Each structure stands twice: as structure tokens, then as C-alpha cells.
């Protein structure tokens, strides 16, 4: 609770400053369908039961143990109302990762899974984000013919994740799922440089706290370039890194999921 209060206290002075414009003068609707090529990485642990005793197990690799190391496609989109930089925005993306041609070998006990189990796994992740950003500063003086803008705001993000791991030669299988309670409040920072018809944008959202199924440090980092094809239509592409620490319990056994997702994304932006 204190982490949320602290983050709110950081944002309110920005939006409350009388010298700032809280919303763009000439807002427009922007829609951007998006595709990404992402990869899950990290480690996870889950308690197991031996002779009626709950055992704390070490972390195992999501890649080599649970076979969650392949790149796969993710689909989503953006909907915003503002000037293309500041204003309100909504984002959704869904990532499903399944490796059907290979198996992983479990290193240590993981819930119902045992060392040596050869498993195939499925991972599903959904991310929803609602953003509000204020333009703090803009200038054309620093770099010739380049328009620079800097902004800050808040991003409320909701995450849902699930893993299903099934042994191929034994009856062992384990499923876990976790999600935050009411969303994760994140401090949002944005910088953009425009040298027409090209824009380069850096987007950083970060937070720390306990939000139910997620507990720890969070980082949502995007670096992208955009090219204006014609009036009202632009193409963009970039690199994305998303760090999220998950935790929870299944059938009385606790687990933690220290992971990140990263890869490349691209889309088409339409100004309506």
C-alpha cells in the first residue's frame, strides 16, 4: 500500500503544476495494430511434498528445464487519445509460447515434476496498460532540425500469466497461474526526437512493490523508430524488454517466477 502511495505522490506534483498543460490542445484518436517476436527467459522454483513434508526447492531454468525458450509471436495493439506523444493511451498484448518439437529436462523438483522428467510446456501472458502522460518540455534548439520532447506520467498495468508443464514419459504434470490484484502503478517516462519523417522514442515504465501475484521490481522498456509513410499513416518498429517477478501458490505449494520477456515489435499507426 505504501509503495502505491509513494508512486502517486511522485506523479501528482507533475500534473498539478500550473505551468503544465494537462492535455494536448488538439487531440486526435490513434490506432496501432501490433505484432511482436518475443522470448521468455528467467528461472522459477516451486515447493514439492516428500513424505508429507513441504520442501523448498532451488530455482530451475525456464529454458532448459521447462522448455520455455523459443521465440514466438505476440499480437496486440494501441489506442490513444492525444497528440501522439502526450494524453491517454490503452495497450493490449498477448504472448503464447509453446515448443512442440523439443523437450526440456527438469533439473530439480518443481511441484509435481521430478528431476529427469522430460517436459513440454505452454506459457501464456496477457498485458493490459492504461497510460496518462504530460508533456513536460519541448525544444528545437538542442539539435538542428530536430524536435525534442520529454514527458512523464503514470501507467497502470495488469498482468496475467499461466504455465502448463507436462512430462512426456511419466504421469507428472504441473500448472501454475498468477496475476496482480488491481493493476500495477508504474512511473512512466518518455523521450522523443523527431527529424521528419523519422521519430525515435524511448519509453520507460518502472515500479516496485507487492501487487498480489507479482512482487518485486518491474521494468517496461521500449525503444522504437517511426517512419511517416503519408499523412495519417506511419510504420514503427523497435525493441522491448519487460521484467516481471511472479509468485503465488497452487494446491498449497508456493512458487516464484523470476522472469522477463524481450524481443522485437512493429506495427502500423493510423491517425483517425
N, C-alpha and C positions, 0 to 999 in steps of 0.2 A: 504493500500500500504506500509506504514511504517513497519507494522508487517512482511510483506514478505521480505522486505529489511533487517530487523534485523535478521530474521532466516537465510537468505542467508549469511549474514556476519558471523554468528556463524559457518556455515558449511565450508566456503571457506578456513579458516586457517587450518582446519584439512586435507583437500585434497591437500592443497598447500604446506604442509610441506615436505621438501626434504627427510626426514628420513623415510617417509611412502611409502609403496608400494601401488599404487593406484588401482592395480588389481592383483588377485592371479596369481602365476606363471603357474600353471597347471589347468586351468578352465575346468569345465565339466557342462553338462546340467543335471538339476534335475527336475523331475516332481512329484507332490504330489496331487492326488485327496483327497478331504477332506469333512467330514461331521461334523455337529455341532448340539448340542441341546441347543437352546438359549431362552432367555426370555427378553421381553421388559419391562422396568419399568421407572417410572417418572410421570410428571404432564404436563398438557398443558392448554392453555387458548385461547379463540378466541372471538373477538368482536361480538356483535349482534346489531340488529336495533330494537328500540322501539319508536313508534310514530314518525318515521322519524329521530330519533336521534341515533347516534352510541354510544353504551355503552361498556365501558371496563369491562370485566368480570374477576373474580378471576380464578385461576388455578384449574382444576379438575384432579382427578386421572385417569391415563391411564388404570388402572386395574379395579377398582370398577365402574367407570363411563362409560368408553368406551369399557370395556370388552376385553382389550388387556393385559391379564396377564398370558395366558397359555404358557407353553414351547412348542416349535415346532422345526422341523428340518430345518437346513440350509445346502446348498450344495455349494461347490466351489473347489478351487484348487490353487496350486502354480506352477510357472515355474521360474527357476532361472538359471543363468549362472555365475559360480564362483567356489569356493572351498567348498561350503556347508555352509560357515559362512559369508564370505565377497563376494562382487561382486554385480551383478544386479539381481533383482527379480521382479516378477509380481504376484499379488494375486487378486483373484476374489471370492466373496461370495454373495449369495442371500438368504435372510431370508423372509419367508412368514408366518404370524401369523394370524390364524383365529380360533375363538372359536364358534363352531356350536351348542353345547349342552347347553350353558348358555347365559345369557344376563347381561349387565351392566345397572345400573340406574344412569342417568345423575344427577350430584349434582347441577349444575348451568348452566346458558345459555352458549352454545358453538356453535356460528354461528347460524344455523337454528335449532339446537337441543334445547329443553326446559327442565327445571328441572322435573324429574319424568319420562322422556322418557326411555323406556327400549330398549336398542340398542344391535345390534350385529355389530362388526366391523372387518375390514380387514386391516392389516398393511403389507406393502412390503418395503424392504430395500435392496439396492444393494450397494456394496462397491468394488471399484477398487483401487489397490495400486501399485505404481511403486517405488521400493526401490533401493538405491545405498548405500553400506556400505563399509567402510575401516577398516581393521584390525589394531587397534592401539597398542595392547600389548598382548603378549602371554608368558606363563611361565609354567614350570613343577616343580618349586621349592617350591611353597607355600604349596601344599598338596601332600603327597606321592602318586605316580602313577596316579595323576590327572592332566590333561592338561587343563589349563585355558586360555580363550581368551576374549578380550574386544574390542568392535568396536563402531564406530559412523558414522553417515551419514545422509541422508535425505530420507524421504518418501513423495511422492506426492499422496494424496488420493482423490478420487472422490466419493461422496455420493449422492444417490438418495433415497427419501423416500416418501411414499404416505399412506394416511389413508382414508378409506371409512366407515362411521358410518351410519347405517340405523335403524330408530325406528321401532319396531315390531308392534305397535298398533296405530301409528299416521303417517301422511304423511311426517314427518320431516326426513331429512337426510342431511348429511354434508360430503363433501370430501375436503381434502387438500393435497397438494404435495409441496415438496421443494427439492432443490438440490444446490450444490455450483456452482460457476461460472466457474472457470478454474482449480479446484482442490485445495486441502488444503495442503500447505507445512508444514511438520512436522519434528522436530528434532528426529532422530532415534538413539537409544542407544541399544546395545546388549551385553550380557554377557553369556558365555557358559563354562560349566565344563564337561570334558569327562573322565570317568572311564570305559574303554572298558569292555563290548559293550554298555554302557549306556551313554547318554548325557542329561544334564539338561540345558535348555536355558531360559533366561529371555529377553523378547523383550519389549521395551518401546518406543512409539512414542507420542510426545506431541506438542501442538501448541496453539496459542491464536490469535484471530483476527476476522474480519468480512469478510466472503467469500461468500456473496450473500445470499443464503438460510440457511447459518449456521453462527452463530455469538456467540463467547464466548470461553470457554476453551474446548480443545479436548484432549482426552487421549485414546490411543490404547495400552493395556497392555496384554501380553501373557506370561504365564509360562507353559512350557511343558517339558516332558521327552520323550526321543527317545531310542529305543532298536534296535540294528542291528541284523536282522534275518539271513542274509547271505550277501555275497559281493554284493553290489549294491542295496540291499533292506532293508529298515528299517521301523518300525512301530512307531508312535508317538501319544501322547495324552496330553491334558492339559486344563488349564482354561483360558478363555478370557473375558476381560472387555473392552467395547468400549463406551466412553462417547461422545455424540454429541448434542449440543444445536441448534435446528432448529427454523426458523422463516420465515414469508412471509405473503402474503395476498391472499384472494380469494373473488372475487366479491366486492372488496373494503373494506373487513373486515380483519384486521390484526390478526395474530395468533403467538403464540410462543410454542415451543415444547421442553421442558427441559427433556431430556431422556438419558437413557443408555441401552445398550444391554450386557448381560453377560450369560455365561454358559460354557459348556464343548465342546471340539472339539477333533477330532482324524483323522488320515489319514495314508496312506502308501506312503513312499518316494522311488522313483526309480531313481538311478543314471544311466544316459544313456551314 
